[in-house]
Amino acid sequence: VNTVLGEPWEEVGEAPSEERLMQRREAYPTRVVASSAPDEEPRIEIVVPRRAVVLTSMTDVQNNRLETQVMAWGRGEELWALEYHVLYGDPSAEPIWLELLELLTRPRHLERGGVDFIRSSCIDSGYAAQSVYGFVANRPVYGTPDGRIAYTWATKGFPGTGPVWPKKPGKSSMANVPVWPVKVDTAKDQIASRAKTIEKPGPGFIHFPLTFGEDYFRQFTAEQAFDRVDSKGFPQRVWEMK
């Protein structure tokens, strides 16, 4: 196309459709939360859907912010994306980590009644690793107000295929903190496959709330998969930015 016809060519890989995922957004159960200030309007808060039984979170660290998603899981890894937060600040300074701590430890109300807490929080250590290790080292296991426990994990993404979540962690050279190596290409394959092929609620289905806007789905679908050949001539599936 390019060499013979002189026409522009853009290679197109596999990726979920941003538009189709946005169309799947749904109304989650909500509750009205009264404001503590008399001149402020009450706010609407998402409630954890009835079929969800475990809450987790994942935080990505950038040079001027933390981005955190809170998720609820049901039978067969049915997933409800609940909240998406961007916390702006210096990841090498304490204030932003105190803000993250408050976010991760606050109670979440349940549709079936009562409250629950995030039980497992992963924080990517690819950037500002020393700050991440310090945060994790202070609370690898901590108690929640309901008498149960929760965990905090340091993770780091690595290209290539393999177990998304290995059986054993590695060790940081900076601190005595376990670091879980996540195989990001395999993880992206699994997430993209579920987003594209599972279109009815049930095991593996991914739910999105109406509160998530275009920017969230643009990031969700920002990469596409290609079948390449590695340096040894073996087929390799990789994810690249569009």
C-alpha positions as CSV (number, residue, x, y, z in Angstrom):
1,V,0.0,0.0,0.0
2,N,2.7,2.5,1.0
3,T,5.6,1.5,-1.3
4,V,3.7,0.6,-4.5
5,L,0.5,2.7,-4.4
6,G,2.1,5.6,-2.4
7,E,-0.9,5.6,0.0
8,P,-0.6,6.1,3.8
9,W,-0.7,3.0,5.8
10,E,-1.5,2.6,9.5
11,E,-1.3,-0.8,11.0
12,V,-4.4,-1.6,13.1
13,G,-4.2,-4.1,16.0
14,E,-6.8,-5.7,18.2
15,A,-8.4,-3.6,21.0
16,P,-11.8,-3.3,22.6
17,S,-14.1,-0.6,21.2
18,E,-14.2,2.6,23.2
19,E,-17.7,3.4,22.0
20,R,-19.1,0.0,22.7
21,L,-17.7,0.0,26.2
22,M,-19.2,3.4,26.9
23,Q,-22.6,2.2,25.7
24,R,-22.4,-0.6,28.3
25,R,-22.3,1.8,31.2
26,E,-25.1,1.2,33.7
27,A,-26.7,2.7,36.7
28,Y,-25.2,1.4,39.9
29,P,-27.1,1.5,43.2
30,T,-26.5,4.8,45.0
31,R,-27.1,6.5,48.4
32,V,-27.5,10.2,49.3
33,V,-24.8,11.5,51.6
34,A,-25.6,14.7,53.6
35,S,-23.0,17.4,53.5
36,S,-21.3,18.5,56.8
37,A,-21.5,22.1,55.6
38,P,-25.0,23.7,55.8
39,D,-24.5,25.6,52.4
40,E,-23.5,22.5,50.4
41,E,-25.7,20.2,48.5
42,P,-25.9,16.5,49.4
43,R,-23.8,14.3,47.2
44,I,-24.6,10.9,45.5
45,E,-22.3,8.0,46.4
46,I,-22.1,4.7,44.5
47,V,-23.0,1.6,46.6
48,V,-21.3,-1.7,46.1
49,P,-23.7,-3.9,44.0
50,R,-25.3,-6.9,45.8
51,R,-23.5,-9.7,43.9
52,A,-20.0,-8.2,44.6
53,V,-18.2,-9.8,47.6
54,V,-14.6,-8.5,47.6
55,L,-13.2,-5.0,47.2
56,T,-9.7,-4.3,45.7
57,S,-7.8,-1.4,44.4
58,M,-4.9,-0.6,42.0
59,T,-2.8,2.6,42.1
60,D,-0.6,3.8,39.3
61,V,2.2,6.3,40.2
62,Q,3.1,9.2,37.8
63,N,5.5,12.1,38.2
64,N,2.7,14.5,39.4
65,R,-0.2,12.3,40.5
66,L,-1.5,8.9,41.7
67,E,-4.4,7.3,39.8
68,T,-6.4,4.8,41.7
69,Q,-9.2,2.5,40.6
70,V,-11.5,0.7,43.2
71,M,-13.1,-2.5,42.0
72,A,-15.6,-5.0,43.3
73,W,-15.5,-8.7,42.5
74,G,-18.2,-11.4,42.4
75,R,-18.4,-15.0,41.5
76,G,-16.2,-16.1,38.5
77,E,-14.3,-12.8,38.6
78,E,-17.3,-10.8,37.5
79,L,-16.0,-7.2,37.9
80,W,-17.6,-3.9,38.9
81,A,-15.4,-0.9,38.3
82,L,-16.6,1.3,41.2
83,E,-14.4,4.4,41.5
84,Y,-11.6,6.2,39.6
85,H,-9.6,8.8,41.4
86,V,-6.8,11.1,40.3
87,L,-4.8,12.5,43.3
88,Y,-2.5,15.3,42.2
89,G,0.7,16.0,44.1
90,D,4.4,15.1,44.4
91,P,4.7,11.3,44.9
92,S,8.0,11.7,46.7
93,A,6.3,13.8,49.4
94,E,4.1,12.6,52.3
95,P,0.8,14.5,51.7
96,I,-0.3,12.6,48.6
97,W,0.3,9.3,50.4
98,L,-1.8,10.4,53.4
99,E,-4.6,11.2,50.9
100,L,-4.2,7.8,49.3
101,L,-4.3,6.1,52.7
102,E,-7.6,7.9,53.5
103,L,-9.0,6.8,50.2
104,L,-8.1,3.2,50.6
105,T,-9.2,2.8,54.2
106,R,-12.6,4.5,54.1
107,P,-15.7,2.3,54.4
108,R,-17.8,1.4,51.3
109,H,-21.6,1.0,51.7
110,L,-23.1,-2.2,50.4
111,E,-26.4,-2.7,48.6
112,R,-27.2,-5.7,50.8
113,G,-26.6,-3.5,53.9
114,G,-23.7,-2.5,56.1
115,V,-20.3,-1.5,55.0
116,D,-17.1,-3.2,53.8
117,F,-13.5,-2.2,53.2
118,I,-10.9,-2.7,50.4
119,R,-9.1,-5.9,51.2
120,S,-6.2,-5.8,48.8
121,S,-4.5,-2.8,47.4
122,C,-1.8,-3.0,44.7
123,I,0.6,0.0,44.1
124,D,2.8,0.0,41.0
125,S,6.4,0.7,41.8
126,G,7.7,1.5,38.3
127,Y,7.9,5.2,39.3
128,A,8.9,6.8,42.7
129,A,9.7,3.3,43.9
130,Q,11.2,4.4,47.2
131,S,8.0,6.2,48.2
132,V,5.9,3.1,47.1
133,Y,8.1,0.8,49.2
134,G,7.8,3.1,52.2
135,F,4.0,3.2,52.0
136,V,3.7,-0.6,51.6
137,A,6.3,-1.4,54.3
138,N,4.3,0.5,56.9
139,R,1.1,-1.5,56.3
140,P,1.6,-4.8,54.5
141,V,-1.2,-6.2,56.6
142,Y,-3.5,-3.9,58.7
143,G,-6.7,-4.2,60.7
144,T,-10.0,-2.8,59.5
145,P,-12.7,-1.3,61.8
146,D,-14.8,-4.5,61.4
147,G,-12.2,-6.7,63.0
148,R,-10.9,-8.2,59.8
149,I,-7.6,-7.5,57.9
150,A,-6.5,-6.0,54.6
151,Y,-3.3,-6.1,52.5
152,T,-1.1,-3.7,50.6
153,W,1.2,-5.0,47.8
154,A,4.0,-3.4,45.7
155,T,3.8,-4.5,42.1
156,K,5.9,-3.9,39.0
157,G,4.9,-4.5,35.4
158,F,7.1,-6.5,33.0
159,P,6.6,-7.1,29.3
160,G,6.0,-10.6,27.9
161,T,3.7,-13.5,28.7
162,G,3.5,-15.6,31.8
163,P,1.5,-15.8,35.0
164,V,-0.3,-12.5,35.6
165,W,0.1,-13.0,39.4
166,P,3.1,-15.2,40.2
167,K,3.2,-17.6,43.1
168,K,6.1,-15.8,44.8
169,P,7.2,-12.2,44.9
170,G,10.7,-10.9,44.2
171,K,12.6,-8.6,46.5
172,S,13.4,-4.9,46.2
173,S,17.0,-3.9,46.1
174,M,16.0,-0.6,47.7
175,A,14.1,-1.9,50.7
176,N,13.1,-5.2,52.3
177,V,9.7,-5.2,50.6
178,P,8.2,-8.0,48.4
179,V,7.6,-6.8,44.9
180,W,5.1,-8.8,42.7
181,P,6.1,-8.9,39.0
182,V,3.0,-8.7,36.9
183,K,3.2,-9.9,33.3
184,V,1.4,-7.0,31.7
185,D,0.9,-8.4,28.2
186,T,-0.9,-11.5,29.5
187,A,-2.9,-9.3,31.8
188,K,-3.9,-7.0,29.0
189,D,-4.9,-10.0,26.8
190,Q,-7.2,-11.3,29.5
191,I,-8.8,-7.9,30.2
192,A,-9.3,-7.1,26.6
193,S,-10.7,-10.5,25.8
194,R,-13.3,-10.2,28.5
195,A,-14.2,-6.6,27.5
196,K,-14.7,-7.7,23.9
197,T,-16.3,-11.1,24.1
198,I,-18.2,-11.3,27.3
199,E,-21.3,-9.1,26.8
200,K,-23.7,-10.4,29.4
201,P,-23.4,-10.0,33.2
202,G,-21.9,-13.1,34.8
203,P,-18.4,-14.7,35.2
204,G,-15.7,-12.5,33.6
205,F,-18.1,-9.7,32.7
206,I,-16.8,-6.1,33.3
207,H,-19.4,-3.5,34.6
208,F,-18.9,0.2,34.2
209,P,-20.8,2.9,36.0
210,L,-22.5,5.9,34.4
211,T,-20.2,8.2,36.3
212,F,-17.1,7.2,34.2
213,G,-16.6,9.6,31.3
214,E,-14.9,9.5,27.9
215,D,-11.4,10.0,29.2
216,Y,-11.6,6.8,31.3
217,F,-12.6,4.7,28.2
218,R,-10.0,6.5,26.0
219,Q,-7.3,5.3,28.5
220,F,-8.9,1.8,28.8
221,T,-8.6,1.3,25.0
222,A,-5.4,3.3,24.4
223,E,-3.3,0.3,23.4
224,Q,-3.8,-2.4,20.8
225,A,-2.4,-5.9,20.4
226,F,-0.1,-7.0,17.6
227,D,1.4,-10.4,16.7
228,R,5.1,-9.9,16.3
229,V,8.2,-12.1,16.0
230,D,10.8,-11.9,18.7
231,S,14.6,-11.8,18.1
232,K,14.7,-15.6,18.0
233,G,12.0,-16.0,15.4
234,F,9.2,-17.0,17.8
235,P,5.8,-15.5,17.6
236,Q,5.1,-12.9,20.2
237,R,2.0,-11.0,21.1
238,V,2.6,-7.4,22.3
239,W,0.6,-4.4,23.3
240,E,1.5,-1.0,21.9
241,M,0.1,2.5,22.2
242,K,-2.3,3.5,19.3
